[in-house]
Structure formats: C-alpha cells, structure tokens
Amino acid sequence: MIRLPDGRSAGFIAESGQPEPAGLTPVDDETRADTALRMLRAGKSLLWVGDFRNGRQLLSALRRRLKAASSRSVGGDLLAQWRLERAATREKAELLGCLYVAVEPDGGVDLPRAPETSVAVDLAWGPSNGPRVVSMTTLLGAMGAAEWTAKGLEVPGLAGKLVPRFGVFSPTRRAYVDLLEHLDVEQKSVLDVGCGTGVLAFVLLQRGASRAIGTDIDPRAVRCATDNAAGLGLEDRFGAVEADLFPSDTAGERFDCILFNAPWIPEVPRTRLDRAVFDEGGRTLERFMADAPAFLSEAGVVAILVSDLPERLGLRDSGHVEALAMKAGLGLRGCFSTPATHGRTKDLRDPLHAARAEERVQLLLFAKQS
C-alpha cells in the first residue's frame, strides 16, 4: 500500500508492470516543468496535488522537453535510428509514468477543476473500497477510452458499431480488415487468435463464416469481444475464451481458418496493451506457428496478418514467417499485401520515414503440406 499525504493508505494501479513506488513526493501548481523533470530523473515518484488542469499542462510540458531531447537523427542507419527511438520512447514512458494522481474510492479525483472520472475508472479497473494511485497518463488514457466506449467505433467492412474498451487494442488500421476479402470463409469455422475486440472474427462471420472462437491472453479483451458479439447480434455464433494463443479445451476440434493478427515487432512489450504489437524475440509468433497445425483441419488455412516494417528496419530477416511455417509442416498458399495507411507513413519529419512510407501489411496464407 502507498501512504498519501493525508495519512490514508492507497492501492496502486499499474498497466506497465512497474513496481509500486516506495514513496510519493507531492507537487503542485508552484512546481515548474524543469524542476519536475529533474526530480523524475533523480528517481522520485511525484503525486500531483494541485489544480488538475495545471497538472495536465505540466504533463504536456514534460512531454515537450523529452521529445526535444530525443529528436536527434543518426543518419541513414534505420536499425540504429529505431533503437534510439525505442530507447527514447521507453524513457519518456517511464518518467511520465511516475507522475501520479490519487483516485478516490468512488473513482473521482478530489482536485480543483478535475473532470468527472468515475465512469472511466470503473470501466477500466472496477470498484474499490479505498483510494488508489494511478499515473496521470494512464488515467487520461482511461478517460479517452471511456469516450470511445460511449460513442462506439465504426469500422469499414463491419456492419454495426464496435465498442472498444480500455486496455484492449483498438482496430484503427483499416488495412487489416481490407485484406480479409482474400479469405474464403463461407460456411467455415474460424479461430481468431489474439482476438482483442473481436473485430476480425465479426467481419468473417458477417461474410459467411459458420462460427468463430476468439482467444486472448487478457481477460479484458475476452469480456470486450463477448460484449461486442452480443451488441452485433453474433453471440450465437461467437465465443471468446481466455488463452495464451490456443484454447485448451476444444475436444479435438479442428478449424477451417486460423487467423492471427500477429504482434509484428520482435521487441519487448512495455505494457499489457503493447503485447498486441511487440513480441520479445518473436517468440509468440514462433509458438503460434509451431502449434497451429494441431488445430487446423486437413483442408484449412492458417492466415497471418503482419506488417513488413521489421524487415525494412532490419529487425527480422525477410522470409522469417515462411521459414517458421515450413518448419511446422505448412506451405505458403497465398500472399496478399496493401500499403500501410497510418499517419506516420506520411510524416516527413520522422527519421524512420523511409521505412514507414514503404511499409506494407501482409496477409500470408499457409496450409498443411501433402
């Protein structure tokens, strides 16, 4: 437990696996950004006790200082530039993550000009019998996610709104859905590994798949996908289970299509949400490929959605995914790709623009070798 300035004990909310702070140093409206940054770099954990809006301004000022300190270029070496950017991103997240705010048992924040936060806190972490301490960046993320939960999200290619939730990877990149048109799933069963919100399984169900099971290692994603299936009227043909890749109890069932929107960057994830993008040493992809044949029907396909950015940066050898498939007894049956369309592909100021501008999202189809 953490001791607050008023003497109360508080719980700790962490999304990044960081340890509970040993102590908190109160900071308020009189604390300047340069002072706060020196304190953070000295290893102090700060508790904001001033005006909430001023706290957000301090956070923005800290971000600007950290961005300016990390915006240097190392020339044309894309891998070295990636390493530099990744290290700077990690440092920024770790430092900003040590600016905390206290959340009351009802989910509110008892600070001047604080917005309503109870709904966001309840959606993200549930109720509490006592106060809790959370980083301001994490709280703001939960507040933003709550707005998306309330509004819903329209995904091109999906009939009906999807409802994202905090901590669940949101389908903001259309390229992944567009590539699904190359999958023939009419009256076929689907296993959506790492389903997140469930969006890919839902698109395939609406395109004629007979039924789908989604798996995810995070229970929040399982709940999110289950709720979305009900909201879209697909609950009779969809089920989500918590599993590390493959379900443990399928009674020997084999699937006609095993779909995996794989984490595409072979680097260490920093948060629970990062696991949708980062895969330390590519181990998750290796485990998936090795085990997929045991869950695949004889005439079925393994469909992998993955970005080729790691190959362009030198993080992964070209043909690596195909080599893993061959080792598992799977042969390539099709390869489709489309340009990545996220905002960073057009940012000319990005030192990695040369790689990101050419990034393509691939759909790789594999089948059992005869």
Backbone torsions as a table, in degrees:
resi	resn	phi	psi	omega
1	MET	NA	155.4	-178.3
2	ILE	-111.0	137.7	179.7
3	ARG	-90.1	122.6	177.7
4	LEU	-85.3	161.6	-179.4
5	PRO	-57.8	-27.5	179.9
6	ASP	-85.5	6.1	176.1
7	GLY	94.0	-10.1	179.9
8	ARG	-75.0	153.5	173.1
9	SER	-93.2	140.0	-177.0
10	ALA	-129.1	147.5	172.9
11	GLY	-77.4	177.8	-175.6
12	PHE	-130.6	129.5	176.7
13	ILE	-106.1	124.2	179.3
14	ALA	-132.9	135.1	175.2
15	GLU	-110.3	-10.9	-173.6
16	SER	-112.3	7.6	179.8
17	GLY	76.1	9.0	-178.9
18	GLN	-71.9	148.9	179.9
19	PRO	-70.4	156.2	175.9
20	GLU	-61.6	131.8	-179.4
21	PRO	-62.3	140.1	-179.8
22	ALA	-69.6	-28.5	179.4
23	GLY	-162.4	160.7	-178.7
24	LEU	-122.0	135.0	176.1
25	THR	-102.3	115.3	-179.4
26	PRO	-66.1	137.4	173.5
27	VAL	-133.4	151.4	-175.6
28	ASP	-142.3	-159.4	-174.1
29	ASP	-62.3	-19.7	-180.0
30	GLU	-84.2	-9.2	-176.8
31	THR	-83.9	121.3	179.8
32	ARG	-84.4	157.3	-175.7
33	ALA	-61.0	-42.0	-179.5
34	ASP	-62.8	-38.9	178.1
35	THR	-66.0	-45.5	179.8
36	ALA	-61.6	-40.3	-179.4
37	LEU	-65.0	-40.1	177.1
38	ARG	-62.8	-40.1	179.4
39	MET	-65.7	-42.8	179.1
40	LEU	-63.6	-43.1	179.7
41	ARG	-69.3	-20.5	175.5
42	ALA	-83.6	1.0	176.1
43	GLY	94.1	9.7	-179.8
44	LYS	-83.5	146.4	172.7
45	SER	-101.7	126.4	-172.2
46	LEU	-106.5	140.1	175.8
47	LEU	-113.7	117.9	-179.5
48	TRP	-77.0	124.5	-178.9
49	VAL	-124.6	9.9	-179.2
50	GLY	-97.3	-160.0	177.7
51	ASP	-61.2	131.2	-173.7
52	PHE	-60.8	-43.1	-179.2
53	ARG	-64.6	-36.6	175.8
54	ASN	-65.6	-33.4	176.2
55	GLY	-64.0	-40.4	176.9
56	ARG	-64.6	-37.1	177.8
57	GLN	-66.8	-38.3	176.0
58	LEU	-62.5	-42.5	178.8
59	LEU	-60.7	-43.0	178.7
60	SER	-64.1	-40.3	179.0
61	ALA	-65.2	-37.8	176.9
62	LEU	-65.0	-41.0	178.5
63	ARG	-60.2	-44.0	-179.2
64	ARG	-61.9	-41.6	-179.7
65	ARG	-66.6	-40.3	-180.0
66	LEU	-71.3	-33.8	177.4
67	LYS	-67.0	-42.8	179.6
68	ALA	-63.1	-34.4	-177.9
69	ALA	-76.0	-15.3	-173.9
70	SER	-117.8	11.7	-172.4
71	SER	-93.2	16.6	-179.3
72	ARG	-79.2	156.9	-179.0
73	SER	-111.7	149.1	177.4
74	VAL	-110.2	21.7	177.0
75	GLY	88.3	-146.4	-172.5
76	GLY	-88.0	3.4	179.6
77	ASP	-81.2	96.6	-174.4
78	LEU	-65.0	-37.4	-179.6
79	LEU	-66.5	-43.7	177.8
80	ALA	-64.0	-38.2	178.0
81	GLN	-64.6	-40.7	177.3
82	TRP	-61.2	-45.5	179.8
83	ARG	-60.5	-41.3	179.3
84	LEU	-64.6	-45.0	-179.6
85	GLU	-65.1	-41.7	-179.6
86	ARG	-64.2	-41.5	178.5
87	ALA	-64.6	-40.7	179.7
88	ALA	-66.6	-40.3	178.6
89	THR	-63.4	-41.4	179.7
90	ARG	-65.0	-44.2	-179.9
91	GLU	-62.7	-44.0	-179.6
92	LYS	-60.4	-45.7	-179.4
93	ALA	-63.1	-41.4	-178.7
94	GLU	-67.2	-41.0	-179.0
95	LEU	-71.5	-49.0	-179.1
96	LEU	-65.6	-28.7	178.6
97	GLY	-69.0	-8.1	179.1
98	CYS	-100.4	13.2	169.9
99	LEU	-102.0	108.4	-169.6
100	TYR	-107.6	164.7	173.8
101	VAL	-140.4	148.4	179.5
102	ALA	-90.8	133.9	177.6
103	VAL	-110.7	129.6	-177.3
104	GLU	-74.0	164.9	-178.6
105	PRO	-55.1	-29.6	179.8
106	ASP	-85.3	4.0	179.6
107	GLY	90.1	-4.1	179.5
108	GLY	-85.4	167.3	176.7
109	VAL	-116.5	118.5	-174.3
110	ASP	-89.6	68.9	177.8
111	LEU	-135.4	152.5	177.2
112	PRO	-56.9	137.9	177.2
113	ARG	58.5	26.5	175.3
114	ALA	-76.4	138.3	177.5
115	PRO	-75.7	174.8	174.8
116	GLU	-72.4	123.4	-176.8
117	THR	-124.0	-5.7	-170.9
118	SER	-64.1	-38.5	-179.6
119	VAL	-65.3	-46.0	-179.8
120	ALA	-62.0	-42.9	-179.6
121	VAL	-65.3	-41.9	179.7
122	ASP	-65.8	-41.6	179.1
123	LEU	-63.7	-38.1	-175.2
124	ALA	-81.2	-42.0	-170.7
125	TRP	-132.2	-1.0	177.9
126	GLY	78.7	-179.4	-176.7
127	PRO	-74.1	165.1	179.2
128	SER	-145.8	148.9	177.2
129	ASN	-86.9	-8.2	-178.1
130	GLY	-147.4	178.4	178.8
131	PRO	-69.1	158.6	177.5
132	ARG	-136.2	154.3	178.0
133	VAL	-111.1	132.0	-179.4
134	VAL	-141.2	149.2	177.3
135	SER	-65.7	147.4	-179.0
136	MET	-63.8	-36.7	178.7
137	THR	-63.1	-39.8	179.1
138	THR	-68.2	-40.8	178.4
139	LEU	-63.0	-43.3	178.7
140	LEU	-63.8	-36.8	175.9
141	GLY	-62.9	-41.1	178.3
142	ALA	-66.1	-36.2	178.4
143	MET	-66.9	-41.7	177.0
144	GLY	-64.3	-41.3	178.9
145	ALA	-63.6	-36.7	179.7
146	ALA	-63.6	-34.0	177.0
147	GLU	-65.3	-42.2	177.8
148	TRP	-65.7	-37.2	178.2
149	THR	-62.1	-40.4	-179.2
150	ALA	-70.1	-38.0	-175.4
151	LYS	-84.7	-32.5	-170.4
152	GLY	79.7	167.8	-175.0
153	LEU	-132.6	126.8	175.7
154	GLU	-87.8	123.5	-179.4
155	VAL	-111.5	118.5	177.8
156	PRO	-55.6	128.7	-178.1
157	GLY	99.4	-9.5	178.8
158	LEU	-116.0	125.8	177.0
159	ALA	-82.3	115.9	-177.1
160	GLY	106.0	159.6	-178.5
161	LYS	-85.4	142.7	173.1
162	LEU	-96.0	143.9	179.3
163	VAL	-112.1	103.1	178.0
164	PRO	-74.0	162.0	177.1
165	ARG	-135.3	155.2	178.2
166	PHE	-58.6	135.8	176.8
167	GLY	85.4	1.0	179.3
168	VAL	-115.4	129.0	-175.9
169	PHE	-58.4	124.1	-175.0
170	SER	-92.4	136.9	-176.3
171	PRO	-78.9	80.2	-177.7
172	THR	-97.5	-4.7	-179.0
173	ARG	-108.1	110.8	-173.8
174	ARG	-65.5	-26.8	-174.3
175	ALA	-55.1	-35.4	-177.0
176	TYR	-66.1	-41.1	178.7
177	VAL	-70.1	-40.6	-178.9
178	ASP	-58.0	-37.6	-176.5
179	LEU	-69.0	-19.5	-178.4
180	LEU	-65.6	-15.9	179.4
181	GLU	-63.6	-16.2	179.3
182	HIS	-85.5	-1.0	179.5
183	LEU	-97.7	128.4	174.2
184	ASP	-94.3	106.8	-176.6
185	VAL	-120.8	11.8	-178.2
186	GLU	-55.1	118.8	179.3
187	GLN	57.5	32.9	179.4
188	LYS	-117.4	155.1	178.9
189	SER	-89.2	145.6	-175.0
190	VAL	-127.4	137.9	169.6
191	LEU	-116.1	112.9	-179.0
192	ASP	-99.6	102.2	-176.1
193	VAL	-85.2	129.9	-176.0
194	GLY	68.4	54.7	-166.1
195	CYS	-72.4	-22.1	-178.1
196	GLY	58.4	-123.9	179.1
197	THR	-70.7	-15.7	-177.5
198	GLY	93.4	5.0	-170.2
199	VAL	-58.8	-41.8	-176.6
200	LEU	-67.8	-41.4	176.7
201	ALA	-62.5	-39.4	-178.8
202	PHE	-66.3	-40.2	177.0
203	VAL	-59.9	-44.0	-179.0
204	LEU	-68.4	-35.9	176.4
205	LEU	-64.6	-41.4	178.7
206	GLN	-69.4	-18.3	177.8
207	ARG	-97.3	10.1	170.6
208	GLY	117.4	-2.7	177.1
209	ALA	-60.7	144.0	-176.4
210	SER	-74.2	-41.0	178.7
211	ARG	-161.8	162.0	-179.2
212	ALA	-146.3	144.2	171.3
213	ILE	-117.2	134.0	175.1
214	GLY	-111.1	140.1	175.0
215	THR	-121.9	149.5	174.3
216	ASP	-156.7	146.3	-178.8
217	ILE	-76.7	-18.5	-176.5
218	ASP	-101.5	121.5	-179.4
219	PRO	-60.4	-25.3	178.4
220	ARG	-65.9	-37.3	177.8
221	ALA	-67.7	-39.2	179.0
222	VAL	-60.6	-44.9	178.1
223	ARG	-64.5	-42.5	-179.4
224	CYS	-61.7	-48.0	-179.4
225	ALA	-63.8	-40.6	179.5
226	THR	-62.4	-44.6	178.9
227	ASP	-64.8	-39.9	180.0
228	ASN	-65.7	-38.7	177.9
229	ALA	-59.6	-42.8	178.5
230	ALA	-64.6	-41.6	-179.6
231	GLY	-65.2	-28.3	-179.6
232	LEU	-94.8	0.5	-179.5
233	GLY	73.6	27.3	-177.1
234	LEU	-112.8	10.6	-173.9
235	GLU	-63.8	-24.5	179.8
236	ASP	-73.6	-19.8	-177.7
237	ARG	-117.2	5.0	-178.4
238	PHE	-133.9	140.2	172.4
239	GLY	-140.8	143.5	179.3
240	ALA	-119.1	138.7	179.9
241	VAL	-133.2	148.3	176.4
242	GLU	-80.1	121.9	-177.9
243	ALA	-161.1	150.0	173.3
244	ASP	-86.5	89.4	-175.5
245	LEU	78.3	-83.5	-170.5
246	PHE	-103.4	144.9	179.4
247	PRO	-65.6	144.3	-176.5
248	SER	-85.9	-19.2	-175.7
249	ASP	-132.1	88.7	175.8
250	THR	-118.8	9.8	178.6
251	ALA	52.6	39.1	177.4
252	GLY	76.7	11.0	-178.3
253	GLU	-65.7	141.7	175.0
254	ARG	-115.2	146.9	-174.3
255	PHE	-112.0	146.2	-179.3
256	ASP	-76.9	-27.1	178.2
257	CYS	-140.9	121.5	173.7
258	ILE	-109.0	113.9	-174.5
259	LEU	-107.0	134.3	179.3
260	PHE	-140.0	110.6	170.4
261	ASN	-83.6	86.5	-165.8
262	ALA	-73.2	146.1	168.4
263	PRO	-61.5	126.4	-165.6
264	TRP	-102.3	-8.3	-178.0
265	ILE	-109.8	116.7	-177.0
266	PRO	-77.7	64.4	179.6
267	GLU	-132.6	166.6	-177.5
268	VAL	-71.9	125.9	174.6
269	PRO	-71.1	146.3	-179.3
270	ARG	-96.9	-34.8	-178.9
271	THR	-124.6	172.6	175.6
272	ARG	-58.7	-42.0	-178.9
273	LEU	-66.7	-31.9	-179.9
274	ASP	-58.8	-22.3	-176.6
275	ARG	-64.4	-16.2	176.6
276	ALA	-75.5	-17.9	-176.3
277	VAL	-117.0	-41.7	-173.6
278	PHE	-104.3	137.3	-175.5
279	ASP	-138.1	100.4	-174.0
280	GLU	-54.6	119.0	178.3
281	GLY	65.1	9.8	-177.6
282	GLY	69.2	20.0	-173.2
283	ARG	-68.9	-36.0	179.7
284	THR	-63.4	-44.4	178.4
285	LEU	-63.4	-38.5	177.9
286	GLU	-63.5	-46.1	-179.8
287	ARG	-63.8	-41.6	179.3
288	PHE	-59.0	-49.7	-175.0
289	MET	-65.6	-37.0	-179.1
290	ALA	-66.9	-34.6	-174.3
291	ASP	-96.1	-16.7	-174.8
292	ALA	-57.3	-41.4	-177.5
293	PRO	-56.5	-30.5	-178.3
294	ALA	-68.3	-18.0	-178.3
295	PHE	-110.2	4.9	-174.1
296	LEU	-101.4	134.2	175.3
297	SER	-68.0	163.2	-174.7
298	GLU	-60.1	-36.2	-179.3
299	ALA	-102.7	12.9	-175.0
300	GLY	-82.0	172.6	178.3
301	VAL	-126.5	145.4	168.7
302	VAL	-99.0	121.9	-176.8
303	ALA	-113.7	117.9	-178.1
304	ILE	-114.3	124.1	172.5
305	LEU	-98.3	124.2	-175.7
306	VAL	-156.1	143.4	176.5
307	SER	-82.0	148.9	176.8
308	ASP	-94.5	11.2	179.9
309	LEU	-57.7	-40.8	178.9
310	PRO	-57.6	-37.7	177.9
311	GLU	-66.4	-38.4	-179.5
312	ARG	-69.0	-27.8	179.2
313	LEU	-90.5	-11.7	-176.8
314	GLY	86.3	16.9	178.6
315	LEU	-83.9	-21.4	-178.5
316	ARG	-146.7	142.6	-180.0
317	ASP	-70.7	144.7	174.2
318	SER	-61.6	137.0	-179.3
319	GLY	83.1	7.5	-177.0
320	HIS	-62.7	-44.5	-178.1
321	VAL	-63.9	-43.1	179.6
322	GLU	-62.7	-36.4	178.8
323	ALA	-66.5	-39.2	176.9
324	LEU	-63.5	-40.0	179.7
325	ALA	-64.7	-44.3	-179.2
326	MET	-61.3	-39.8	178.4
327	LYS	-62.0	-31.0	-179.6
328	ALA	-88.2	3.0	179.8
329	GLY	85.0	22.6	179.9
330	LEU	-113.5	140.6	179.0
331	GLY	-113.3	149.0	-179.9
332	LEU	-69.1	128.6	-180.0
333	ARG	-115.8	-11.3	178.8
334	GLY	-176.6	149.5	178.2
335	CYS	-141.6	120.8	179.1
336	PHE	-127.1	148.1	-179.5
337	SER	-148.3	160.0	178.1
338	THR	-148.0	148.8	-179.5
339	PRO	-61.9	142.5	172.3
340	ALA	-67.9	144.2	-174.3
341	THR	-122.7	9.7	-179.0
342	HIS	-69.2	163.8	-172.4
343	GLY	-58.3	-31.9	-174.8
344	ARG	-71.8	-13.6	177.4
345	THR	-69.1	-17.9	-176.7
346	LYS	-111.3	3.6	-177.5
347	ASP	-85.2	100.0	-177.5
348	LEU	-68.5	-17.2	179.8
349	ARG	-81.6	-13.6	-178.7
350	ASP	-70.1	122.3	177.9
351	PRO	-59.2	-19.7	178.8
352	LEU	-100.1	17.5	-176.6
353	HIS	-58.2	-37.5	-178.1
354	ALA	-57.2	-37.0	179.0
355	ALA	-82.6	-43.7	-175.6
356	ARG	-68.9	-32.0	179.6
357	ALA	-66.2	-26.5	-179.3
358	GLU	-100.2	-0.5	-176.6
359	GLU	-58.5	138.6	175.8
360	ARG	-128.3	144.7	173.9
361	VAL	-96.1	131.5	-174.9
362	GLN	-113.8	145.5	167.1
363	LEU	-113.7	112.0	-179.6
364	LEU	-106.0	127.3	-179.1
365	LEU	-110.5	129.5	-179.4
366	PHE	-126.8	149.9	177.4
367	ALA	-139.2	162.5	179.4
368	LYS	-63.9	140.1	178.5
369	GLN	-77.7	136.8	179.6
370	SER	-80.6	NA	NA
